[in-house]
Every structure is written in C-alpha cells, then in structure tokens.
Amino acid sequence: MEYYNIALELVVGYILLFIATKILGKTLLTHITTFDFICSIILSELVGNALYDDELGISFILFAIIIWTVLITTTELITQKFRKTRDFLEGKPSILINHGKLSFEEMKRNHLDINQLLHLLRSKDVFTMREVQYAILEANGCLSVLKKNSEDSIKKQNSQQSKNGPFLAITLISDGELIQENLDEISLTKDYLEKELKKQNLTIKEALYVEWLEGEGLYIQGY
C-alpha cells in the first residue's frame, strides 16, 4: 500500500507540474529569473517532503503547486504591467565591453573575473577580446557579443592565415597579475612588457587584461 501511495503521488505531482509549466509558458524554461529559481527550489523541497512524509499526501502536493503557480504568474503580471519592477524581479543586462573597452565595474558588480569572461567569449566563437565591440551579459546569464567591423576582422584573419595561422590569443596579465609562464612561452621579457605598459601610463598592477596575438602584438586594457 505504501508503494502504491508513493507511485500515485509521483504521478499526480508529475501531471500537475506539467500542466503548471504549460500554463506558465516557455519563458519559464528559457529565461529563469532569481524569483523563478527560488520558487523551483522551494517547490522541489515541498514535493519531496510530501512523498516521504506519511502525514502529507496528494492534497499537500496540490496545494504547493497551486501556490507556486500563483506566485510565478503574479510575478509575470507585475513585470508586464509595471516596467520599473523588471530590473528588480528579472534583472537587467550588463554591458561588460562597451565600444571595445572592458568595464571593470560591471564585471565586479556581476562577480565575474577575466577567466570567466574569456570562457563566455569562447562559447561565442570569440578567441580574442580585441575582436569585440560590445559584450552584454543578459539577465539569464547568457552573453551576447557584437564583433567589430567585419571587414577589419576579415583582413586580420587573412593576415594571420598568411603566416600559418590563425593563432590563439595568449593572456599575459589577468586582473593585474602577470602570468609568467605565458610570457616565457612567447619568448617575451617582463622588461619589454613593462615598457609597453608604460607607453599607456600603466603598470602591471594597473592592467586589467593584456593578451598577445601572433601578427597583432599586444592588446592592453586598464582598470
């Protein structure tokens, strides 16, 4: 009898969750806000307790799912009717790279470091930051990238390919820290790097990001 009750509760919970998800629409799956995420965790805990607690049953699952659906639906209605609530409830995009300039403040506000940003860029088939005109971190955590003028990119690619390229960009400074092994790999000296930084009135500690690309040279971004 106990197994029968668990099976029945699982089936009912599955059907009700499926119906609630269909009512709420695809945005629940593709654009998960902080509120959605919290509610999903709470709901899973409630359903789990209902399955393995003898004092709770189908009525408890039904009640939990109804409350969850009402909360999500209410939130969606509020954000649709009151534009000013969207930034708080859904979040807003952050421009990490603006006109080719890396924004340290936006990265700090979103708790991102250089390595994480480079990973997001590579997921968009961007292997050097110098190609990026705009990089926008969307509210759902995805990165949108607008590359610089396509003609310039094609010329650079052709230039690299003529020298047995293309090549991967090598990070030399990340968050103000020198990566000595990468510097050694391309046979550059610390003195040379410091001289190039000095031309832009920067020191190693003041450089947010520096990379080297064969055929293009150094790319420097300060804080």
LINUR-V972657 format. One record per residue. RES is the residue in one small letter. SS is DSSP state (H for helix, E for strand, - for the rest). D_LAST is the distance of its C-alpha to the last C-alpha in whole Angstrom. Layout:
BEGIN
res ss d_last
RES SS D_LAST
RES SS D_LAST
END
This chain:
BEGIN
res ss d_last
m - 66
e H 63
y H 61
y H 63
n H 61
i H 57
a H 58
l H 59
e H 56
l H 53
v H 55
v H 55
g H 51
y H 50
i H 52
l H 51
l H 47
f H 48
i H 50
a H 47
t H 44
k H 46
i H 46
l H 43
g - 42
k - 40
t H 36
l H 37
l H 37
t H 34
h - 32
i - 32
t - 30
t H 29
f H 33
d H 35
f H 33
i H 34
c H 38
s H 38
i H 38
i H 40
l H 43
s H 43
e H 43
l H 46
v H 48
g H 48
n H 49
a H 52
l H 53
y H 53
d - 55
d - 58
e - 58
l - 56
g - 57
i H 57
s H 57
f H 54
i H 52
l H 53
f H 52
a H 48
i H 48
i H 49
i H 47
w H 44
t H 45
v H 45
l H 42
i H 40
t H 42
t H 42
t H 38
e H 38
l H 40
i H 38
t H 35
q H 37
k H 39
f - 36
r H 33
k H 31
t H 32
r H 30
d H 26
f H 28
l H 30
e - 29
g - 25
k - 23
p - 21
s E 17
i E 15
l E 12
i E 12
n E 14
h - 15
g - 13
k E 10
l E 8
s - 8
f H 6
e H 9
e H 11
m H 11
k H 11
r H 14
n - 16
h - 15
l - 14
d - 13
i H 12
n H 16
q H 17
l H 15
l H 17
h H 20
l H 20
l H 19
r H 22
s - 24
k - 24
d - 25
v - 22
f - 21
t - 18
m H 15
r H 16
e H 19
v E 17
q E 17
y E 17
a E 17
i E 18
l E 19
e - 22
a - 24
n - 26
g - 23
c - 24
l E 21
s E 22
v E 21
l E 22
k E 22
k - 21
n - 25
s H 27
e H 29
d H 26
s H 25
i H 29
k H 29
k H 26
q H 28
n H 31
s H 30
q H 29
q H 32
s - 34
k - 33
n - 34
g - 31
p - 29
f - 26
l - 24
a - 20
i E 19
t E 16
l E 15
i E 12
s E 11
d - 9
g - 9
e E 12
l E 15
i - 17
q H 20
e H 23
n H 21
l H 21
d H 24
e H 25
i - 25
s - 26
l - 23
t - 23
k H 20
d H 21
y H 20
l H 17
e H 16
k H 18
e H 16
l H 13
k H 14
k - 15
q - 12
n - 12
l - 9
t - 11
i - 11
k - 9
e - 6
a E 6
l E 5
y E 8
v E 11
e E 15
w E 18
l E 21
e - 24
g - 25
e - 22
g E 20
l E 16
y E 14
i E 10
q E 7
g E 4
y - 0
END
